[in-house]
Amino acid sequence: MAKPTDLVQGTLDLLILKTISLESKHGWAIAKRIQQVSQEALQIQQGSLYPALHRLEQQAWIKAEWRPTETGRMAKFYSLTRSGRKQLEKELATWVRLSTAINIVVQEA
Amino acid sequence: MQIVDKARLRLRSLFRRPNVDCELETELRFHLDQLIEEKISSGMPPEEARRAAQRTIGGTAQYQEECRDMRRVNFVEDLVQDVRYTIRSLAKGPGFTAVVIATLALGIGANIAIFTIVHGVLLRPLDYPKPDQLMYLTAEAPAAGGARSALSAPEYIEFRQMNRSFAEVGAYSTGGAAYTTGEVNLTARDRPLRVRSISVDAHLLKALGIRPEQGRFFTDEETARWTGTLPPPIAILSHELWRTAFGGRPLVGQKVEVEGRPHEIVGIMPPGTDVMDHHTQVWLPLWLHPNMARQREAHVLYVIARLKNGVTAKAAQTELSTFLENWGDRVGTRDHVPTKRAMRSVDHTLQLRSLQDAIVGNASRPIWVLQAAVGFVLLIVCANLANLVMARAGSRRREFVLRTALGASRGRLLRQSLTEGAVMSGAGGILGLWLASAGVRALIRAYPTSIPRTSELTIDLPVLLVALGLSTGTALLFGFVSLGRRRTSSMMTALKEGARAASGAWRHYARRGLVIAQVAFAVMLVIGAGLLVQTVYNLTRIDAGFDRSRLVTFSMTLPMANSEADTRARAYQRVLDRLRSVPGVLEAAAMSGLPPNRTPDAIATPIENYTSDDGKHVAIIDYYQFVMGDYFETMGIPIVAGRGFERTDNASQGKVVIVNETLAKRIWKGQNPIGHRLRPPGGSFGASDDVWHTVIGVAKDVRQRGVERPAGTELYVSLDQHGVSPPSMNVVMRTTLAPAALSRTIERVVREVDAAVPVVRLRDMDSVFAESIRRPKLLAQLLGAFAGLALLLAAIGTYGVLSYMVTERRREIGIQVALGATRSRVLTQIMKQGLQVTAIGVTIGLAGALAVNRLIASLLFGVQPTDTVTIAFVIATITAVAVVASWLPAWRASRLDPNVVLRDE
């Protein structure tokens, strides 16, 4: 099982940004969502997730607000800022280019 | 927008840290709870679910810290925390803190003070436009012991015409041959003042590149026409004199009385303008007596020249030395011209040096010596503090290890150490800066003329930067020293050992090495100081050739403009007569030049039946002394052959003179000089013509140019016999009264004779002497103070190391005592350790002193740099200090009670 540290550098940021691009989520939901969507292939550890969230917040790409969850507990919900959306597009483009390139190399070889 | 958001977040993290931390914890808590819930819903029992979740997540502290790091403000927080922590821990040990900060303040303060002088005097360029283009041209004669002297007027004019290197060459004079002493009488709003004057030509002002603040400078015609008997009555005032004496009211174009003659003030100098550190107050047009202007032997002009743009000083030197190859051929005379290599006693050569070097002169070596000394002091301070910090680090070992165990990284601990160093050296630096500025001010007040360029000394930006650098350097040193030894220690051993610190060999050697270094530096400083103290002692005990006890002297000038030579003589006679009748005054006489520190006259004097090395019948006599009254009697100068002046000489037609021993030896070489004749130029003292004088006696040599320099040739002329007098005379009285008690009487006597004449420099001869040895005294005092400080610090260092060693070895000593070692044995054993360290330090220090002491050889008088007495004394002193410093810890060790010690363990 791939650990986050095995992810290509900077990929975690992309995953987080993409995951919260549709609706705001709290940390736990983000981790769960990535896990589900990747069919359990990617498990994001708490120790990587929260520092990453804080870093993104410091970059002002995401913003946080405290809201009650469906169960009524207070949680910190992260959503994309405008610059975060731009950043997501940029990173997506980079990722597509990179993964295509890698695919070509891998398949050619 | 983004930037604003970021800034908002950072500020929030910084100032609302508790909130932010609390949020982070809640957030992580939420995550954990979600995980537990998930595990419970998958069928795990709650307790087990909780444990499993905890296991998956691990300790939250670590990534809480990581999250904080992400906020990018941690270093600020850490710093604030470190500073707070440092201040708290320093406040807990006020003794330690006070010692550290006081030592640092002394070390840094002394360095800043001396560096202020180094920078202000030696390094900072002069206050003229393009100062590095300015050069100073002087004559140097081997006969005068290589002392710099002035050029003759013909030489100056020839050099002006010959050179191609200089854009402008100018000359100045502070007077010569008893006419002025670089001072004039000036009446400011009816108040007679004695002010410092300089006579300059228009070229000089152009060469300096200065502009008048008001009015104009002198024109070429006004300063080059050396005809008539007096210079044109015009003057330029310094800005400072204009402000203080005339209240800054409009003055240009108005008349002010200078030397008894109304002078038109044509201009005011900009503030701070001066030449050669003369402290000039009034600038007069350069003027030479026509006879003197033609004489090649009359060295009266100092020359300052400005290089053309693009011409180097070296090129100018080369040019000058080609001139010196054949100066005589170039100017068409063989008569007393400068030569390249001055071999014979009548020869002289010319020297160019940068104006700044010329101004600083021989002050630069003592200043660098002081800078080196304070550098040593700072090294000792650092060594001492490093020792202190190491000792403290030993006892704080557990604290640091504990903090490492709790998750503090090495970098974080280093930062903490550096912060401690920075806080202490910052405090020390600020205190040091304050000490330095107070110290420099006090120094200038106490020794206003001993250091050149004192008026320009300030603590300015470069000095502040050096202060900052010093403090930072010590802070870094500190931090690394206190952490350095922790690197070697493993966490486990430290925790196991508890409060008792590990005795690593490294640390032992390091601490001993530091003490050895301190002792070595202290030895070097104390030897240097010892040699200088001995120099000062030797200087004060020099026999200057006369009896200086109970002598009071003052100086006065009857301006040449409104008096004739014979009226002046009568006026001085009246002053002397009235002073002789004052109760308490035993004798009174007057002289033209006050020993032991006057400027040489260097007057070419024809001598009968004498031929000099260059085939002339003229010798240059270094000093003319024109005297009135019983001069030799009053001054207590012994007549070694023949007789002194007598009253009967005054009426006799045959003019007589007295020579000093050096002149007798140099001219008549062992023959009896009495009866020989010389012809002093009458113009030099106010007589109308030159007549032959017969030598009637030989006087003992009197030091004239500093007590430490050998006497030159000197000729005594009795003014009583001629009935004339030069304008300026020094009156000297043998009296039982103090100068202060006499001042009113003297002022009254002088006022009765001439109300416009101020009494200047009224003091006793002892202060004249003190004045002449001020610089070596200042140097000895400062170096002595630094050496004392060094000695004290080295003693503290030795004491510290030994007492620490005793504390560390309590158990061992306890066992020894329990096994029967006597108290005296323990005492000797510990003291031996201390003395061993001292002995090594002394040996290294001696080697160092021998290596560097030749640097101060030129500053010493009557004592060799390798003086065995001084060295023995220093070794004895240091050993005595070391014995005291080692005895206390040794005594404490010998008092240890084995029962108590062994039970402690």
Interface residues (C-beta under 8 A of the other chain):
Chain A: H26 G27 W28 A31 Q46 G47 Y50 P51 H54 R55 E57 Q58 Q59 A60 K63 W66 R73 M74 A75 K76 T81 R82 S83
Chain B: M1 Q2 D5 K6 L9 R10 E23 L24 T26 E27 L28 F30 H31 D33 Q34 L35 I57 G58 Q62 Y63 E66 C67 D69 M70 R71 R72
